[in-house]
């Protein structure tokens, strides 16, 4: 572990951290050095959470209020928020964890509760609870260049920039990640504005078009949006043991194969 990375992890053990809000966390993070000079490495970090705080400062609203008024409401995403309240709480499915000793699934009460309990920390990088229907509307919003059902929230050039690799020298995000690598090498994939981007389908071993954006979620969820083919797909699971759903890795292979009638070749198969 990098020494600076250890400082971030140590901050999470400080008294009051669990109940600290976004503003308080950003104040603490600001006192910790960056692991690398910006523009030299790609690292999974709290960067998107910090962007959430910038949204709060610029808008003068809490992140939950901003999302509700400026994104979810206009797009008709009525089932999405940081907490599923009222009748929505009963629709939140149970989350399970894989017991490595027995190989059995056990209910993960803590992970299940995150979707229904109010939280102090409104993360810019995750933590929303919503329906598959709402997520579908969001992917359609992206595929249509920032507009859905006559409502435009982003300019088409802005959305195009989201699906473009912004890493230095056009590198893949695994080529400039920390050393030793924290992620399995994945050639042909860069990083856009908030999501991984396929830059070279051949190198990536992906059937998706160049410019396809995707990302995975904590509960082994997955989505991708392929603007060139006007195609989006989503996978939802309820497993908190990350990396244990092979279908997550092979979602694009299976989706494109189903459309072309050809065989699907999961990554790593002969």
Secondary structure, DSSP 8 states (H G I E B T S, - for coil): --HHHHHHHHHTTSTT-TT--HHHHHHHHHTS--SS-TTS-----SHHHHHHHHHHHHHTS-HHHHHIIIIIHHHT-TT-BSS--GGGGGGS---EEE-TTT--EEE-HHHHHTTTS--S---SSS--B--HHHHHHHHHHHHTTSEETTEE-S-HHHHHHHTS--SGGG--TTTTS-SS-SS---TTEEE-SSSEEES-HHHHT-SS-TT-EEEE-TTS-EEEEETTTTEEEEE---B-STT--HHHHTHHHHHHHHHHT-----TT--
